């Protein structure tokens, strides 16, 4: 079990037991009755519920799954208080408790009415598309209503129940119904005022355009912007990096680029860019692209929803992947669904031929890896005291293959042998998904981190002065200002669309410059002797490449990208294959050292880095770089852009051919596609 998980579960279990104990105390004290215990248990129960709403909503979500949600809990809490009032001597049930019961029922009736109004407001503010970097003022967007009224019904009920519960408990203590009536009246006034205020967002002045009007606006925007090339992406919350790595390339292409997404949440997962972003949650709305000037789409990943966009006949599609390696996932049979498959160099072409997955050689285009431009080339052996080694293992993958990641079988051995060298500085950067499938990988990852921290505790030396930390803080603040959106807590999707309107066209360049300045300040703020565990989004993997003298990794795209620097590297072999078979199976290993699970080759590896005359792979790395990434001239970006223009030209040629055919000669695929789109949209609605 991962570190920290068991204590958290103990705390959650204790909290649940405390909640049920308070309800039990309420029940017993209401029946006896025992006024002090009733007051204490009722107040403590409401306070605990309020606390958990803000501090541990996940725990309350579990209660919701068994239908013990906030409404049931608060209703039970109030019912037990009313039961206690029935049993307390001195309170007349007919003259004093009956008005309280009626008023309390009115409060809950207004609560449900407020929830209904909130649903209407959210529905009107949920547009059929989501945008970023596009001026949406024509859609009449307005600021969102307060979150507690529009989206947080649990918080609203409990917050407005505070005066109700306080009043009822006051009646229990004083045996006077006035306190309860005052409390419930305050709650009624609060929730009624909230309903009236929330309903103003349904008035024409605050109401955005309807779905038909929004789609007409989008068609007009597409006609005005005239996009030519788009990057299409769909995925989960942790997969956005697959698209983000292509943003700089997309922004430098000729023509009018566009980013097309499918999940609403993904619009905020995409890094800073000046390229317009459109999210099409439904298939039917996405077909508006069919009549636009869009000629081609770039696909950095295969996804379930990719097949939906492939139905649009006017658009050509190229699969660009989010990294290349010798793994079978780099030769997915789904790739044959695209018009072209773009790869870095000849190695990938050969890989597809050997895989025999149906991708024809004529459809493969070598474009290099344009996003590798920030990686600095080899500048000779380390000149300082320390040799910086980057250990960047990949994750365990979905298929359970022990050769996917070295973390489980070899990670600790590799790290121990690196840490045993007093002149090695280790940068440990595990894959962000490590441990997401195999708990053993997560546990090994935590043990490796512990080894690094323990090694640091045994080291000491000079640290950079306070000016280095001050410079890092300044650069961090500058970069955060450029990249953060500073949304207020109540901002909803529509308000964010308004705030993230048309960019000035310089933001992306400013962020790139600020990022480089931040990276320099970051490394300068760290002592050269200190090992580092790098798990945050910053610094990125390429920044670690530039800092390191040596890479130790697994069979992954990290190795292919690293080769652009031509620096020494090693790959861990945890596949169970012999070294000869391992090298034959995975060509990216051919120019590097192969480490067995015991990692006994680490000392010799580090020694070869310090003494290039012992490095026998210098020529092999240069040859492998060309084989994997293609030639350096012309630059990769130029080749990539040329491929874009060529595929756009093919799309134009097809349109001309289709327009020249007599009407009715080619049956339109649209009706069938539209029918399937409606079914998919219905499924999406059910899922939502």
N, C-alpha and C positions, 0 to 999 in steps of 0.2 A: 504493500500500500504506500503510495507516494507520501513523502514527508509533509506533515501538516494536515493531511486529509482526515486521519483518525480523530485528532483533537477537535477539528471543526464539526465532525459528525456527533461527537460527544456533546459539544455545546448546543448543537441543533436539537438533539434528543432531549437534553435537559430543558431547553426552552419550551419544547412542545409539552413536556411533562408539567412544567410550571403553568402553562396556559390551561391545561386540563385540570390541574389542581385548583386553580383560581375559579374555574367554572364550578367545580365540585363544592368549593367553599361557599360560593354564591348560592348554590342549590340548598345546601344544608342550612346555612344561616337564614335563607328566606323561609324555609319550612319551620324552623324552631320557634320563632325567629330570633336572630341575634344581630341587632342593628349595627354595632361596631364592626363585626366581621363582615356583614353584608356590604357596608360602606367601603371598607378596606379592600375586600376582594373585587368589588365592582370597579372601583377606581384603578386598582392595580391591573386588572384585566384590560381595561381600555388603554391605559398607559403602555402596557406591553404590546398591544396590537399596533398602536401608533408608532412605537419604537421600531417594531419589525417591518412596518411598511417602508421605512426609510433605510434601515440597516441590513435587513435580510429578506427582501421580497421573494427570493427564490424559495425560502422555507414556506412562506405563505402560499406560494404557487402550488406546492405539494398538497396543502390542505384543500386548495381549490379543486384539485383533481378528484378528491373524494367528496366533493360538493359541500365542504365545510368552509365556504368562502367568507369574505368579510361581511356580506349582508346577513348570512345565517348567524355568524358569530355575534354581531352587534344586536340583531333581533333577539337572539337567545339571552344576551346580556340584559337587555331592557325588559324582556319578559320575566326573568328571574327577579329583577328589582320590583316589578309590579306585583309578582307573587308575594314578595316580602311585605309590600305595602298592604296586601290583603290580610296578612297575618299579624300586623302590628296593631296593638290596641291603641284606640284613640283616633284612627283614621276611618272616616265613614266611606264605605265602598261606593255608595250611590252618589253622595254629594261632592266627594272630594276625589275619589279615584276614577270615577267614570269620565269626568272632563279630561283628566290626564291621559286616559286610554284613548279617547277620541282624538285629542291633540297629537298624541304620539302616532296614531294611525295616519293622521294628516301629514305628519313629517315624512313618514316612509312613502306615502303616496307622492309627495312632492319630490322625494329623492328619485323615484322611478321616472317621474316626469322630466326631471333634470337630465337623467341618463338618456331618455328618448331624444330630448333636444340636442344633447351632446352628440349623439349618433348622427342626427341630421346635419349638424354643423360639420362634423368630420367628413361626412359623405360629400357635402357640397365642396369642401376644401380638398378633397382627394381627386386630383385631375387624372385623366387617362394617360398622361405622360408626365415625366419629371425631367426637368432640364437643369443645366448648369452652364455658365458662361454664355447665356443667351438672354437678351433683354425681354422680359416677360411683362412689362408694364401694361401691354395691351390686354392682358388677361384679367386686369383689375385685381391683382393680388393685394392683400392687406395683412397687417400683423395678426398673429394667431391670438385667440382668446386665452385667458389664463389656463395653465395646464390643469390645475385642480378642478376646474369646471368642465373642461373639454375632454380630457383624456385619463384622468386619475380618479375614477369613481370610488375606489377604495379609500384613498386619502380624503376625498370630499366627504364621504359618509362619516368617517371617523372624526374628522375635524368638526363637522357640523353637529356631531353627536355629543361633543364635549359639553355644551351648555345643557343639552337634554339630560344627559346622565348626571351632571352636576345638580340640576334642578330636582330630579327624582330622588337623588340621595339626600338633598337638603330636606325634602318632604319626609323621608324616612327618619332623619335625625330630629326634626322639629315637630313632626306629626301635623304639619300644616301644608295644605295643597298649594298654597300660594307660591312657594319656592319652585315647585315642579312646574306650575303653569308659566311662571316667568322664564324658566330655563327653556321649556319647549317653545314658548313664544319667540324667544331670541333665535332658536334654531330654525323655526318656521320663517322668520323674517330673513335670515341669512340665505336659506336655500331658495326662497321665493325671489329674493333680489338677484341671486345667482342665475336663476332661470330667465328672468327678464333681461339681464345683462347679456347672457349667452345667446338669447334669441335675436339680439341685434345683429349677429353675424349672419342671420338668415334674410335680412333686409337687403334690397338691391344695392345699397351703397357699399356694403361689405361683402356681398356675395360675388364670387368669381364667375367667369363664363361657364356655361354648361359643356358637356362632353362634345356635342356636335360643333359648338363654336370654337372650342379649344382645338379640335382636329382641323377645322378650317383655318385657324390661325397658324397651326403647324405647317399645313400645306403651303400657305403664303410665305412663311419663313424659309422653308426649304427652297421654294422657287426663287427667293431673293438671295439666299446664301449660296445656292448652287453647289452642293457638296459633290466631290468627285471620288474620294476614298474614305472609308470608314474602318475603324477597328471595332469588331463585334466581340462582346464578352459577357459570359454568364457564369455564375459560380457561387460558392458559399462565402461565409464571412472571412475565412482565412485565405482565400484564393486570390485576393485582389492584387497581390504582388506579381501574379502572372501577367496582368495587364499593365501594371505600373512600370514594369521594366521597358515597355515599348513606347512610353509617352514622349520621351525626348526625340525618338526617331520619328514618330508620327507628326510631331510639331514642326519638323524640318523638311517635310516632303513638299514637293510642288503641288499646286492645286488647293482645294478646299477640304481639309480633313475634318472628320467627324468621329465621335465616339458613341457607339450604340450599346446600351446595356439592357438587361432584362429584369433585374431585381431592383426594387425601389431603394433598399438600403445601400446598394452598391455605389450610388452616386456620391456618397460621402466617403467611401473607401478609396476612391480614385485620388491619387496624389495631385498636387497643384499642377495645373496645365492651363494653357490659353485656348485649347481646342474645345469647341462646343460639345456638350454632352447631352444626349437624349436617352431617357429610359422608357422602354416600351414594355410595361408589365404584361400586356395582353398581346396575343398574336395578331388579332384583328387590327389593332391600331398600328402595328409594325408594318402592315402592308401599305401604309402611306408612303413608304420608301420606294415602292415599285414605280410610282409615277414621278419620282424625283429625278434629279440629274446624277444621282449616285451611280457610279460605274462598278466599283469593286469593294470588297470587304476583306480585311485582314483578320485572321483568327489565331490568337495566341494560345488557345486551349480548346479541347473538345468538351462539349457539355451536352446535357440532355436536350436543351432548347436550341442547340445549333441546327438541328434538322429542320426546325421551323423556318429559319431565315433562308435556308438553302432552297426553299420553294420559290423564292422570288426570281423569276427567270431573267429579269433585266440586269441582274447584278452578277458579276464574276466573283469567285471566292478563292482566297489563297490561305493555306494553313502555314503559319509562321512559327508556331510552337513557343514555349516559354523557356526553352533550354534544350540542348541536345546532349545525349549520353549514349553509352552502349546498351542501356537497358532496353528491354522489349517495348516499354511504354513510349520510346521515341520512334517506334515503327508501328503505331496503332493502325489496325486495318481500317478504321473509320476515316483515315486520311484520304482514301480513294474517293470520298464523297465530294472533295473540293476540286475546283478546276485545276489548281496548281498547288504543289507542295514546295514551299521555299525553305531551303536548308542553307547551312553556313558554307559547307565545302564538299569536296568529292567524297569524304568519308561517309557522310549521311546518304549520299546517292548510292554508294555501295551497300550501306546498311539496309536500305529499302529493297535493293535487288536481292540480297541474301534472305531477307525476311519473307519475301514472296507473299505480301499481303494485298496485292492487287493494285499497287501504285505503279503506274507505267513510268519508265525513265523519261519519256518526252514531257511529262507533266512536272518534273522536278526542276527547280530553278535554284542555282547557287547564288546567294546574295550576301554571304558573310554574316557577321554579327555586329551591326552598326552601334549597338549600345555598349560595346566594349571599348569605345574610344577613350573613356577616362582612365583606363588601366595603363599605368606607366610601364615601359619596357625595362628589361633587366639592365642594371647599371653596375654589375660586378658584385663581388662577395661583400659581406658586411664589413664595415670599416670600424665600427665602434666595439665596445666591450661585449655587447650582447647580440646573439643571433635570434632574430624574431621568427618564430614558427607559428603559423596559423593552422590549427586543427579544426577543420570544418566538415564534420561528418554529416551525411544526409540522414533522413528519417527512415523508419522501418518499412514503409510502404504498406500496400493492402494485401499482398500475396503471401506474407509470412516467410519469404525467402531470407535465410540468415545472412546472405551475401549483400543484402540491400544496404545495411548500415553496420559500421564497425563498432558502434557504441556498446552493444551488448557483449560481444565476444572479445573485442580487442581494445576498446576505448580506454579502459583504466590502465592497461599495460602500456599503451602508447603514451598516455599522459605521465605515468610514473617514470618512464625512461626519459622523457623530455625534461621533466622536473628534476631529475637526478643530475642533469648537467647544469652546473652553476652559472654558465655563460649563455644559457638559453632563456629567452623571454617568450612565454607562451600566450597566444591569443586563442581562446577557446570560443568558437562560435557554432553552437549546435543548430540544426535545422529547427525552425519554430514549431514544426509539427512532431518533434521527437516525443515519443511516449503516447501519442494520440491513439495508436492502435495496439501496441504491445506494451503493457505496464513494465516489463523488464527493461525496455529502452528508457522509459521515464525514470526508473529507479537508478539505472546505471548513469544516466545524465546527472542526477543529483549527487551521486557519489563522486563523479568526476569534478563537479563544481566544488565539493568539499575538499578534494585533493588540492585543487588550485588555491583555495583560501588558506589551507593549512601550509602550503608552500610559501605563500606570501607572508604568513605570520612569522616564518623563520628567516625572512629576508629583511634587510634594512638598507637604507642609503639616502642619498640626497633627494629631496623632493623639489619640484619647481616652486619658485617663489609665489607669493600671493598675487603678483601681477598676472601670472599665467591663468590662475583661477578666475581672476577678474575679467580677463580677455575672453575666456570661455563663456562666462556668464553673459557678457555683452553680446557675443556672437550668437549664443543660444536665444537670447531675448530677440535679437534681430531676426533670426530665422523663424522663431515661433510667431512673430508678428506677421511675417510674410505668408506663412503656411496655415496659420490658424484662421478660423472663420468667426470666432467670437460670437456665436449665436447665443441669444438669451435662452434661459431654461425653458420658457414656454414656446419657443419657436417651433413651428411644425414644418412639414414638407413644403407647403406653399410659401411660407415666409422665407425659408432658406432659398427657394428659387428666386425670390425677389432680391435677396441680399447677394446672391451669387450670380448676378446678371452679367452683361457683356464685359469682359476684361479689357484692360487698356492695351494689351498686346505685349507688354514688357514684363509682366509679373513672372513668367516662367524663367526668363533670362536672369532676373534679379534673384530668384530663388536658387538657381544653379550657382550663381556667383557667391551668394550667402552660404550655400552648403559647403563649397570648397573652403571658404574662410572658416566656417565652423569646424570642419575636419582638421584643418591645420591647428586651430586653437585646442581642439580636443586632444590630439596626440601630444601637443606641447605641454598640456596640463598634467600629463601622466609621467611618473618616474620611469626611466628606461629599464630599471631592474624589476619592475612589478609586473607580474602576470595579470592578464585581463580576461574576464568572462564577458563576452559581448552578446547580449540577448535583446537589447533594445533595437528599435527601428533604425536609430542612428548610433554608431556609424554603420553604413551599408557594407555589404560584402566586398564591393570593389574598393572601398576605402581601406578595408583590412588587407586586400591584395597589395595595395601600394605600400603598406607599412611592413609587410612580411618579406622575409628572405626565402622562406620555404613553406610549401603547402603540404599538409597531410590530410587526405580526404578519402572518399569512397568512389565507386563507379557512379558518377553523377555529372550533371552539366557544370558543376563547379570546376572540375578538372579541365573541361574544354575551354571554359572562360579564362581560367588561370593561364593556360598555354599561350594566350595572346601576349603575355609578358615574357615568355621563354625562360622563366625562373625555374629552378629545380622543384620537383614535387615527388610525392610518394602516395601510393594507393594501398589501402588495407585489404587484404584478401581473407575474408571470412566466409567464402563461398563453399569451402571444402575441396576446391579444385587444387591441383598441383600448380606451382608457379607457371610452368610452361603452358598448361591448359588455360590458366587464368589470363595470361597474356594473349593467347590465341583467341579466346572468347571475347576479350574486351580490348579493342585496338587502342583506346585512349590510354591504356596502361603502358604501351610499348616504349614510351620515352621517359618512364619514371621508375622509381624503385618500388618493388612490391614488398609490403610488410606482412609477415605472418601474424596470427593472433597474439603470439607471445612478444611481438615487436622487438625482437633481439637486434634487428638491423638498424634501429634508430641511431645509435652512436656513430656508426659508419656513415649513415645518411647525413647527419649534421656535420660531420667532419668534411665530407665532400662539398658541402655548401661553403664552408670556410676556406677550403683549398680547391679552387676550380680545376687544378691539374688532376685531381682525383675524380672529377665529375665526368663520367663516361657517356653521358646522355646529351651533351651540348648540341651536337649536330642532329641527333634524333629529335630533340625538342623542336628545333627550327623546321625540320621536315614535317613533323607531325602537326605543327601549327598550320602550315600551309595546307596539309591534307584535311584538317578538321575545319579550318576557318576560311580557306581560300586565299587568294593572293592579296597582298597589301595594296597593290596598285591595279586598277583604280580603287579608291577607298570604299569600304563596305557601304557607307551611306549612299555614295554615288551609284553603286550597283543595285542597292535596294530601291532607290528612287527610280532608276531606269526600269527595274522590273515592274514597279507600280505603273509607270507610264505605258509600258508595253501591254500589261493586262487591261488597263483602261482602254487602250486602243482596240483590243480584241472585243471588249464590251460594246464599244461604239460600232464596230463592224457588224456585230450580231444585231444590234438595234436597226441598223440600216437594212440588213437582210430581211428582218422580220417586217419592217415597215413596207418593204417592196413587194411582199407577198400579198396576193388577193385576199380580201376579207373572207374569213371562214375557212381558208386553206389550212391554217394551223389552229386547232382547237385551243381555246384559252384554258390554262390550268387553274385559273383563279377561282371558279366556283367550287371545285373540289377542295382547293386550299382553304377557301373561306369557310367551308363547312367544317373541315378539320380544325380550323382556328377557333370556331365557335365552341367546339367540343373541348379544346384545350383551355379556352378562357373559362368555360364552366367549371372545369376541374380546378383551375387556379382559384376561382371564387370559393369553391368548396373548401380548398386547402386553407385559404385565408381566413 
